[in-house]
Amino acid sequence: MAEELEVKTLDQVVIRFSGDSGDGMQLAGNIFSTVSAIVGNDISTFPDYPADIRAPQGSLTGVSGFQVHIGENKVMTPGDKCDVLVAMNAAALKTQYQHAKRNATIIIDTDSFGPNDLKKAEFQTDDYLAEMGIDNDRVVACPITKMVKDCLADSGMDNKSILKCRNMFALGLVCWLFNRDIKLVEEFLNEKFAKKPELAVNNIKVVRAGYDHGHNVHASVPATYRIESKQKNKGRYMDITGNKATAYGLIAAAEKAGLTLYLGSYPITPATDILHELSKHKSLGIITVQCEDEIAGCASAIGASFAGALAATSTSGPGLCLKSEAINLAVMDELPLVVIDVQRGGPSTGLPTKSEQTDLLQALYGRNGESPMPVIAATSPTNCFDSVYAASKIALEHMTPVILLTDAFIANGSAAWRLPEIDKLPEIRPHYATDDMRDNYTPYKRDPETMARYWAVPGREGFTHVLGGLEKDGRTGAISTDPQNHDEMCRLRAEKVARIPVPNLEVLGDKDDAELLIVGFGGTFGHLCSAMEELQQRGHKVAHAHFSYINPLPANTAEVLTRYKKVVVAEQNLGQLASYLRTKIDNFVPYQFNEVKGQPFVVSELVDAFENILKL
């Protein structure tokens, strides 16, 4: 019987699963993160996968990764570098070791480090560990492929199917290393493969084999680890991705508003999961249509909005370009529409599976004519729920299309999420035409306070009207080419958006005496906040202000940004937010930190850059 190892308690750890795109690293990482969330750990994940549909097996370009950061306290990023790296083949070790700490534990499948594997990974020698500068005592070397084949020899599965289970062996080994309850993994697999119980049985068998291998052999590690859980607010929690949270937020908004939810969309990475998720909920009366192209997806949603639904369309950057003409129609008709843009690397097809913040100016200005629209940016996977709910509320109460910006990082990443109580969500009151307007209704009659026009759903007797892309007379609703009327209507549409109430800009950290204010928007929140905290630990006075509402800007924006001697705007583009803020605030000239790498910020790099600004 193997000697028991010491169990060390950690407050946080970062694990990265990596292998070929077909090795199931995303699934293994997702299961481990879900189990961690169930036991009460806070989590943040980062799926990092190639754009190739299926790159050649063992090639450097075909490596897929999944990084998860788990901790007993609040976790805001997936971590800069990992404490444990699982490399299922030579190419994974070659490309992913850069993401590992110097003292990281590395788990490898020695069966995938043969001469051909090393050649494909462009190793120059057979001693690949020495070539990479990796100490042998940090490596857990297991013949995973052979052990999985032995484990499933009597399963009746073919060789190809058996090899697909290698990820479960690695998962079992990691679960042993971090003292995870294997029964939680079994429950996950039984639910996932409920329609294929034999597949569930075989995967569970392999997970247990990996777990037992670690327990019996100790897998060359000095200790196992445990991450404790802090008491959270009572409630039901789940591990949720940003795209799924977006889908749930739309469902909640439609329920709260008492409307049918309609999504018109066209598949595009990385937004497609929103369409997939909503299509599963037809029992709630949700209508999803996978249209023939991006334009049709948006146009059909506008039709659904005109007919009285909560209408949405989802896309990424190239699709937002294509939707722009239809979005303009929603601006002109002043119809409620939620446009979800999951930003990815561009321009053109760009980096389809990578993350950027490069659509901001397109969201603000990327349409013809004076075409004002509210723009909101989600800050985390769980915040996608709140952000799309807020976007829906604005659209329905102020009769306007709204753009919600997320990005591939937070859309595909996940975090532990407490399911909200529907009765505690803010009320949503669609801006309907009132009964006293019957037989006297015109489509651009406005609320004098909000400037929003009144919504008359077709089929309501006494409210017949026509909308369209041509300019209309503000009083009669008839087509008008009058110059004065057009000038007035442009100003009214802009004023309506400007009057939308949004929360004040909040300042975190040393808000009263900061030497430096860090400014960002959207999905970089966790990284910038972590950088602020690291700088504070080094003795600096630093604050952080993050934009969720970009048009209209919070009322206190100018006061906050001009309060501090030094301000740095950090964003994953070449300066779009900084440029926008300069047009809105007199004499505002911030420092800038800009990267367009398709990858999340690295906190340590942010800290170094911001510390250099503090020294100026």
Secondary structure, DSSP 8 states (H G I E B T S, - for coil): -----EEEEESEEEEEEEEEGGG-HHHHHHHHHHHHHHTT-EEEEEEE--SSSS--TT-GGGEEEEEEEEESS---SS-SSEEEEEE-SHHHHHHHGGGEEEEEEEEEEGGG-SHHHHHHTT-SSS-HHHHHT--GGGEEEE-HHHHHHHHTTTS---HHHHHTTHHHHHHHHHHHHTT--HHHHHHHHHHHTTT-HHHHHHHHHHHHHHHHHHHHHGGG-SEEEEE------SS-EEEEEHHHHHHHHHHHHHHHHT--EEEEE---TTTHHHHHHHHT-GGGT-EEEE-SSHHHHHHHHHHHHHTT-EEEEEE-HHHHHHHHHHHHHHHHHT--EEEEEEE-B-STT-BTTS---TTHHHHHH-SSSS----EEE--STTHHHHHHHHHHHHHHHHT-EEEEEEEHHHHH-EEEEE---GGGS------B--GGGTTS--TT-B-TTT--B-B--TT-TT------SS-B-TTT-SB---HHHHHHHHHHHHHHHHT-------EEESTTT-SEEEEEEGGGHHHHHHHHHHHHHTT--EEEEEESEEES--TTHHHHHTSSS-EEEEESSSSHHHHHHHHHSTT---EEEE--SSS---HHHHHHHHHHHHH-
